[in-house]
Structures are given as structure tokens and as C-alpha cells.
């Protein structure tokens, strides 16, 4: 059973930093790309960052240059370092993986971790 558990959220002032972690289990971690999404109140969930099995990264324009995503395949963890946080980064952040089973693909999500940036 796929499990994703996020941690590290909290309240931080604008300009500050937070580090989010996603601990994964139940699948062959090193095989799969992983992603961070976020959802702010009243808004749709949006892709923040993605990392391939080999460590190549993609970032949304809104976080490029401020966020750094990494993975440790030995520890089955993904980490999002968030610097220079802005008010608009306030959201619930989710870890995501899409697992291929036969001809199907199943998306799994963590429970989310709240990030609140204050002025």
C-alpha cells in the first residue's frame, strides 16, 4: 500500500524559509518521479515542483529560484527547501506519486502539510 507522509509545514514570516519532507513507502521509490503540489483556499491544486527518478527537476515559474526539490532514494524521502517565502506561498502542500499498475496509473497523495506565510 502506497503511503506518503508530509512534514515540516508551519507558520513563517515573509522572506523566511521552511523545509518540507515527504516520507514514502509501499512502492519502489527509486523508480518513480515524484511531485509537490499545493492548494490555497478557494484555488485549484497546482503543481509546484517535480523530480524524476534520476533527479532532474522542474519548477513552476512562481517558485523558480526560491524552491529546491531533492530526493534521497536510499531513505525513500523527498525534500522541498523553500526560501524567500511570499504571502502567496500560503497553501496546503501535498506529496504525489503516480504508480503504474498494468495498463492503469494510480495517483497517490499524502495528507498534506500546511504552510502559512505571514507579513
C-alpha positions as CSV (number, residue, x, y, z in Angstrom):
1,X,0.0,0.0,0.0
2,X,1.4,3.3,-1.1
3,X,1.9,5.8,1.8
4,X,3.1,9.3,1.5
5,X,3.6,11.4,4.7
6,X,4.4,15.1,4.5
7,X,6.0,17.0,7.4
8,X,7.7,20.3,8.0
9,X,5.0,22.8,7.4
10,X,4.3,25.7,9.8
11,X,4.0,29.4,10.2
12,X,6.8,31.6,8.9
13,X,7.2,35.3,8.1
14,X,7.6,36.5,4.6
15,X,11.2,36.2,3.5
16,X,11.7,33.2,5.7
17,X,12.4,29.5,4.9
18,X,10.8,26.2,5.5
19,X,11.8,22.7,4.6
20,X,9.1,20.1,3.7
21,X,9.7,16.4,3.7
22,X,7.8,13.5,2.2
23,X,8.4,10.0,3.5
24,X,7.3,7.3,1.1
25,X,6.6,3.6,1.5
26,X,4.8,0.8,-0.3
27,X,6.4,1.1,-3.7
28,X,9.8,1.1,-5.3
29,X,10.7,4.6,-4.6
30,X,13.7,5.0,-6.8
31,X,11.7,4.0,-10.0
32,X,9.2,6.9,-9.9
33,X,9.0,10.6,-10.5
34,X,7.6,12.5,-7.5
35,X,6.0,15.8,-7.2
36,X,4.9,18.6,-4.8
37,X,1.5,20.2,-5.3
38,X,-0.1,22.9,-3.3
39,X,-3.7,24.2,-2.8
40,X,-4.6,27.6,-1.4
41,X,-8.0,28.3,-0.1
42,X,-10.5,28.8,-2.9
43,X,-8.0,27.8,-5.6
44,X,-7.3,24.7,-7.6
45,X,-4.4,22.4,-6.7
46,X,-1.3,23.3,-8.6
47,X,2.0,21.7,-9.4
48,X,4.9,23.3,-7.5
49,X,7.9,21.0,-8.3
50,X,8.6,17.7,-9.8
51,X,11.7,15.4,-9.7
52,X,12.4,12.4,-11.9
53,X,13.8,9.1,-10.8
54,X,17.2,10.3,-11.9
55,X,16.9,13.6,-10.0
56,X,16.1,16.0,-12.9
57,X,13.9,18.8,-11.6
58,X,11.1,21.0,-12.8
59,X,9.6,24.1,-11.0
60,X,6.6,26.2,-11.5
61,X,7.5,29.7,-12.6
62,X,6.2,31.1,-9.4
63,X,8.7,29.3,-7.2
64,X,11.7,29.0,-9.6
65,X,14.9,30.3,-8.0
66,X,13.3,30.1,-4.5
67,X,12.5,26.4,-4.0
68,X,14.8,23.5,-4.4
69,X,13.5,19.9,-4.6
70,X,15.6,16.9,-3.9
71,X,15.2,13.2,-3.2
72,X,17.1,10.5,-1.3
73,X,16.5,7.2,-2.8
74,X,18.3,5.4,0.0
75,X,15.9,6.9,2.6
76,X,12.8,7.0,0.4
77,X,12.3,10.7,1.1
78,X,11.8,13.8,-1.0
79,X,12.6,17.3,0.4
80,X,11.4,20.7,-0.7
81,X,13.6,23.6,0.5
82,X,11.6,26.8,0.4
83,X,13.4,30.1,0.7
84,X,12.3,33.7,0.3
85,X,8.8,32.7,1.1
86,X,6.0,35.0,0.0
87,X,2.4,35.5,1.2
88,X,1.2,33.8,-1.9
89,X,3.0,30.6,-1.0
90,X,0.5,30.0,1.8
91,X,-1.2,26.7,1.0
92,X,-1.5,23.1,1.9
93,X,1.4,21.3,0.3
94,X,1.0,17.7,-0.9
95,X,3.4,15.0,-2.0
96,X,2.3,13.0,-5.0
97,X,3.4,9.9,-6.9
98,X,1.7,8.2,-9.9
99,X,2.2,4.4,-9.8
100,X,1.8,2.3,-13.0
101,X,0.0,-1.0,-12.4
102,X,-0.5,-2.9,-15.6
103,X,-2.3,-0.6,-18.0
104,X,-3.5,1.7,-15.3
105,X,-1.9,4.6,-13.5
106,X,-2.9,5.4,-9.9
107,X,-2.2,8.7,-8.3
108,X,-1.4,8.7,-4.6
109,X,-1.4,11.7,-2.3
110,X,-0.2,12.4,1.2
111,X,-2.4,14.1,3.8
112,X,-0.8,17.5,3.2
113,X,1.1,19.9,5.4
114,X,0.0,23.5,6.0
115,X,2.4,26.3,5.1
116,X,1.3,29.8,6.3
117,X,3.4,32.8,5.4
118,X,2.6,36.0,7.4
119,X,3.5,39.6,6.7
